[in-house]
């Protein structure tokens, strides 16, 4: 794969924006200023960055309860996402969705989802729509290892394979579904191998290597866009924090395991590799770091000063037949 400075800095920027957004959200939540609760994506940034770098604005993405990274990578601004987490009117859903219901059709983001696995058939439906309309749009569904034992996984992937739909299924296998180790939930711990049951390609990727994710996602997305049907990608990765903020994540994982995965940080890996290979210079990364810090401070400031939705608007956007 040809690696350019522009590609390296684009992927780096996306990963850093996701990381810093999550850390700022963590800070606001821990200070008591953010309502509800949140699931952080720290440690898994390479998957969203590597996949979404290939997507057109009108391609669609479905996400999960751990979906802030997907939302940012697909084009929702940090300001709109942070304000939504805070339940404010400047949020992408006007403060009505919160962390697990981020949604912005203008950039093709069809929502984070608090329920495990329904994004899979939703993405298949979006891909069917594109096929029937004759566009070159594709759909991507992000989901965790906990979703692959859910019936919606089988139904969505089987339908997409049968109808040869332009969709890429991306499993972010972070080894745990809440507190349950993946190897205690299934006898077949290779998600990629399950593709054989649907007669579609299955690809296993190091989810902490953004260049590898980018390369393999590019192949799958090109295949889908050219009318050759779906691909199942399994990205092996790891969340640094617990299942949600409030779960220390240490009662079912050893500190040694967590530290081992932190040493495989995709952001650090790309930066070190780029400097060693001469793809970019230290000042390039420092400029991105500084700019990103300013963006996140501005996003936090906006989310704090933005008003809450007025009580009289409670029934707006609510429909019945």
C-alpha positions as CSV (number, residue, x, y, z in Angstrom):
1,X,0.0,0.0,0.0
2,X,1.3,3.4,-0.9
3,X,1.5,5.7,2.1
4,X,1.5,9.5,1.7
5,X,2.0,12.3,4.1
6,X,-1.6,13.4,3.5
7,X,-2.9,10.0,4.4
8,X,-0.8,9.7,7.5
9,X,-1.9,13.1,8.8
10,X,-5.5,12.5,8.0
11,X,-5.6,9.3,9.9
12,X,-3.6,10.7,12.7
13,X,-5.9,13.8,13.0
14,X,-9.1,11.6,13.1
15,X,-7.7,9.4,15.8
16,X,-6.5,12.3,17.9
17,X,-9.8,14.1,17.6
18,X,-11.6,11.0,18.8
19,X,-9.2,10.4,21.7
20,X,-9.3,14.0,22.8
21,X,-13.1,14.2,22.5
22,X,-13.5,11.1,24.6
23,X,-11.1,12.4,27.3
24,X,-12.9,15.8,27.4
25,X,-16.3,14.0,27.6
26,X,-14.8,11.9,30.5
27,X,-13.7,15.1,32.2
28,X,-17.2,16.7,31.9
29,X,-18.9,13.6,33.1
30,X,-16.7,13.1,36.1
31,X,-17.2,16.7,37.1
32,X,-21.0,16.1,37.3
33,X,-21.8,18.4,34.4
34,X,-22.9,15.7,31.9
35,X,-26.1,13.8,32.4
36,X,-26.8,10.1,31.8
37,X,-23.8,7.9,31.3
38,X,-21.3,7.3,28.5
39,X,-19.3,4.5,26.9
40,X,-15.8,5.6,25.9
41,X,-14.1,4.6,22.7
42,X,-10.5,5.2,23.9
43,X,-8.1,2.6,22.5
44,X,-10.3,1.7,19.5
45,X,-9.8,4.9,17.4
46,X,-7.9,3.2,14.5
47,X,-11.0,1.3,13.5
48,X,-13.3,4.3,13.0
49,X,-10.5,6.3,11.4
50,X,-9.3,3.6,9.0
51,X,-12.7,2.7,7.8
52,X,-14.4,6.1,7.5
53,X,-11.4,7.6,5.7
54,X,-12.8,5.8,2.6
55,X,-16.4,6.9,2.9
56,X,-18.2,9.5,0.8
57,X,-20.4,12.0,2.5
58,X,-23.6,10.2,1.3
59,X,-22.4,6.7,2.4
60,X,-24.2,5.6,5.5
61,X,-22.9,4.3,8.9
62,X,-24.7,2.6,11.7
63,X,-23.1,2.5,15.1
64,X,-23.4,1.3,18.7
65,X,-23.6,2.4,22.3
66,X,-19.8,3.1,22.0
67,X,-20.2,5.3,19.0
68,X,-18.8,8.7,19.5
69,X,-15.7,7.8,17.5
70,X,-17.8,6.6,14.5
71,X,-19.9,9.8,14.7
72,X,-16.8,12.1,14.6
73,X,-15.1,10.0,11.9
74,X,-18.2,10.2,9.7
75,X,-18.4,14.0,9.9
76,X,-20.5,15.1,13.0
77,X,-18.6,18.0,14.5
78,X,-17.1,17.8,17.9
79,X,-19.3,20.8,18.9
80,X,-22.5,19.1,17.8
81,X,-21.6,15.8,19.3
82,X,-20.5,17.2,22.7
83,X,-23.5,19.4,23.0
84,X,-25.7,16.4,22.3
85,X,-24.0,14.4,25.0
86,X,-24.8,17.3,27.3
87,X,-28.5,17.3,26.3
88,X,-28.3,20.8,24.8
89,X,-30.1,22.5,21.9
90,X,-26.8,22.9,19.9
91,X,-26.5,19.1,19.8
92,X,-26.9,17.2,16.6
93,X,-30.3,16.0,17.8
94,X,-31.2,19.2,19.7
95,X,-30.3,17.5,23.0
96,X,-32.9,14.8,22.6
97,X,-30.7,11.9,21.8
98,X,-27.7,12.0,24.0
99,X,-24.7,9.7,23.8
100,X,-26.5,6.6,22.6
101,X,-28.7,8.3,20.0
102,X,-26.3,10.6,18.0
103,X,-27.8,11.0,14.6
104,X,-27.1,13.2,11.6
105,X,-28.4,12.1,8.2
106,X,-26.8,15.1,6.5
107,X,-23.4,13.3,6.8
108,X,-24.8,9.8,6.4
109,X,-24.7,8.9,10.1
110,X,-27.7,6.8,10.9
111,X,-27.2,6.7,14.6
112,X,-25.5,5.3,17.6
113,X,-27.8,2.7,19.2
114,X,-28.3,1.6,22.8
115,X,-29.5,-1.8,21.7
116,X,-27.0,-4.5,20.8
117,X,-26.9,-5.5,17.1
118,X,-29.9,-3.6,15.4
119,X,-27.5,-1.4,13.4
120,X,-26.6,-4.5,11.4
121,X,-30.0,-5.0,9.6
122,X,-30.4,-1.2,9.5
123,X,-27.2,-0.9,7.5
124,X,-28.4,-3.8,5.2
125,X,-31.6,-1.8,4.7
126,X,-29.6,1.3,3.8
127,X,-27.5,-0.7,1.3
128,X,-30.7,-2.1,-0.2
129,X,-32.0,1.4,-0.7
130,X,-28.8,2.4,-2.5
131,X,-29.0,-0.6,-4.7
132,X,-32.6,-0.1,-5.6
133,X,-31.9,3.6,-6.4
134,X,-28.9,2.7,-8.5
135,X,-26.4,4.9,-6.7
136,X,-22.8,4.0,-5.8
137,X,-23.4,4.5,-2.1
138,X,-22.4,1.9,0.4
139,X,-23.3,1.3,4.0
140,X,-21.0,0.4,7.0
141,X,-22.2,-1.2,10.2
142,X,-19.9,-1.0,13.2
143,X,-20.7,-3.5,16.1
144,X,-19.0,-5.3,18.9
145,X,-18.2,-8.9,19.6
146,X,-21.2,-9.1,21.8
147,X,-23.5,-8.6,18.8
148,X,-22.3,-11.6,16.8
149,X,-24.3,-14.0,19.0
150,X,-27.5,-12.0,18.5
151,X,-30.0,-13.1,15.9
152,X,-29.9,-9.6,14.2
153,X,-26.3,-10.4,13.2
154,X,-27.3,-13.5,11.3
155,X,-30.4,-11.9,9.8
156,X,-28.6,-8.8,8.6
157,X,-25.5,-10.5,7.2
158,X,-27.6,-13.3,5.6
159,X,-29.9,-10.8,3.9
160,X,-27.0,-8.7,2.7
161,X,-25.2,-11.8,1.3
162,X,-28.3,-13.2,-0.3
163,X,-29.2,-9.9,-2.1
164,X,-25.6,-9.0,-2.8
165,X,-25.9,-5.6,-1.0
166,X,-23.2,-2.9,-0.9
167,X,-22.4,-3.1,2.8
168,X,-19.4,-3.7,5.0
169,X,-19.9,-5.3,8.4
170,X,-17.1,-4.2,10.9
171,X,-16.9,-6.1,14.1
172,X,-14.8,-4.2,16.7
173,X,-13.8,-7.3,18.8
174,X,-12.5,-5.8,22.0
175,X,-12.7,-9.2,23.7
176,X,-15.5,-8.3,26.2
177,X,-19.2,-7.9,26.0
178,X,-19.7,-5.7,29.1
179,X,-17.9,-8.0,31.6
180,X,-18.2,-11.3,29.7
181,X,-15.1,-12.5,27.9
182,X,-15.8,-13.4,24.3
183,X,-14.3,-16.9,24.7
184,X,-17.0,-17.6,27.4
185,X,-19.8,-16.5,25.1
186,X,-19.0,-18.7,22.1
187,X,-17.0,-21.7,21.0
188,X,-16.0,-20.0,17.8
189,X,-14.0,-16.9,18.7
190,X,-13.0,-16.1,15.1
191,X,-15.7,-13.6,13.9
192,X,-14.1,-13.4,10.5
193,X,-14.5,-17.2,10.0
194,X,-18.3,-16.8,10.3
195,X,-18.4,-15.1,6.9
196,X,-18.0,-18.6,5.4
197,X,-21.5,-19.5,6.5
198,X,-22.8,-16.7,4.2
199,X,-20.4,-17.3,1.4
200,X,-18.9,-13.8,1.7
201,X,-15.3,-12.7,2.4
202,X,-14.2,-12.6,6.0
203,X,-11.1,-10.6,7.0
204,X,-9.3,-10.4,10.3
205,X,-7.4,-7.2,10.9
206,X,-5.2,-5.8,13.7
207,X,-7.6,-3.1,14.9
208,X,-4.7,-1.2,16.5
209,X,-2.9,-0.7,13.2
210,X,-4.7,2.1,11.4
211,X,-2.8,1.5,8.2
212,X,-3.8,-2.1,8.1
213,X,-7.4,-1.2,8.9
214,X,-7.3,1.5,6.1
215,X,-5.9,-1.0,3.6
216,X,-8.4,-3.8,4.3
217,X,-11.4,-1.5,4.6
218,X,-10.5,0.0,1.3
219,X,-10.6,-3.3,-0.4
220,X,-14.0,-4.2,1.2
221,X,-15.5,-0.8,0.4
222,X,-14.3,-0.9,-3.2
223,X,-15.7,-4.4,-3.5
224,X,-19.1,-3.2,-2.2
225,X,-19.1,-0.1,-4.4
226,X,-18.4,-2.1,-7.5
227,X,-21.4,-4.3,-6.9
228,X,-19.7,-7.4,-5.5
229,X,-21.5,-7.6,-2.2
230,X,-20.7,-7.5,1.5
231,X,-17.6,-8.2,3.5
232,X,-17.3,-9.1,7.2
233,X,-14.3,-7.5,8.8
234,X,-13.1,-8.4,12.3
235,X,-10.9,-5.7,13.9
236,X,-9.1,-7.0,17.0
237,X,-8.9,-4.1,19.4
238,X,-9.3,-3.2,23.0
239,X,-11.1,-0.5,25.1
240,X,-8.8,1.1,27.7
241,X,-11.7,2.1,30.0
242,X,-14.4,-0.1,31.5
243,X,-17.6,-0.9,29.7
244,X,-19.0,2.5,30.8
245,X,-17.7,5.4,32.9
246,X,-18.3,4.1,36.4
247,X,-17.1,0.6,35.6
248,X,-13.4,0.5,36.5
249,X,-12.9,-2.4,34.2
250,X,-10.5,-4.2,36.5
251,X,-12.8,-6.7,38.2
252,X,-12.8,-8.9,35.1
253,X,-9.6,-7.8,33.4
254,X,-6.1,-7.8,34.9
255,X,-4.1,-4.6,35.1
256,X,-1.4,-6.4,33.2
257,X,-3.7,-7.1,30.3
258,X,-4.9,-3.5,30.1
259,X,-1.3,-2.2,30.2
260,X,-0.3,-4.6,27.4
261,X,-3.0,-3.3,25.2
262,X,-2.1,0.3,26.0
263,X,1.4,-0.4,24.7
264,X,-0.2,-1.1,21.4
265,X,-1.7,2.4,21.1
266,X,-2.6,3.0,17.5
267,X,-1.9,6.7,17.7
268,X,1.5,6.3,19.2
269,X,2.3,3.5,16.7
270,X,1.4,5.6,13.6
271,X,3.3,8.6,14.8
272,X,6.5,6.6,15.6
273,X,6.3,4.7,12.3
274,X,5.7,7.9,10.3
275,X,8.7,9.6,11.9
276,X,10.9,6.5,11.3
277,X,9.8,6.2,7.7
278,X,10.0,9.9,7.0
279,X,6.4,10.2,6.0
280,X,5.9,13.3,8.2
281,X,7.7,15.5,10.6
282,X,7.4,16.0,14.4
283,X,6.0,19.5,13.9
284,X,3.2,18.1,11.7
285,X,1.9,16.0,14.6
286,X,2.5,18.7,17.2
287,X,0.4,21.1,15.0
288,X,-2.5,18.6,14.9
289,X,-2.2,18.0,18.7
290,X,-2.4,21.7,19.4
291,X,-5.3,22.4,17.0
292,X,-7.3,19.4,18.3
293,X,-6.9,20.6,21.9
294,X,-8.3,24.0,20.9
295,X,-11.2,22.3,19.1
296,X,-12.1,20.2,22.2
297,X,-11.9,23.2,24.5
298,X,-14.3,25.1,22.2
299,X,-16.6,22.1,22.0
300,X,-16.7,21.8,25.8
301,X,-17.3,25.6,26.2
302,X,-20.2,25.5,23.7
303,X,-21.8,22.5,25.4
304,X,-21.7,24.3,28.8
305,X,-23.2,27.5,27.6
306,X,-25.8,26.1,25.2
307,X,-29.3,26.1,26.7
308,X,-31.3,23.0,27.5
309,X,-34.4,22.3,25.2
310,X,-37.4,24.3,26.4
311,X,-40.1,22.3,28.2
312,X,-42.8,23.3,25.7
313,X,-40.8,21.6,22.9
314,X,-41.0,18.2,24.6
315,X,-43.5,16.8,22.0
316,X,-41.7,18.3,19.0
317,X,-40.5,15.6,16.5
318,X,-42.8,13.0,18.1
319,X,-45.1,11.3,15.6
320,X,-48.0,8.9,15.8
321,X,-50.0,7.2,13.1
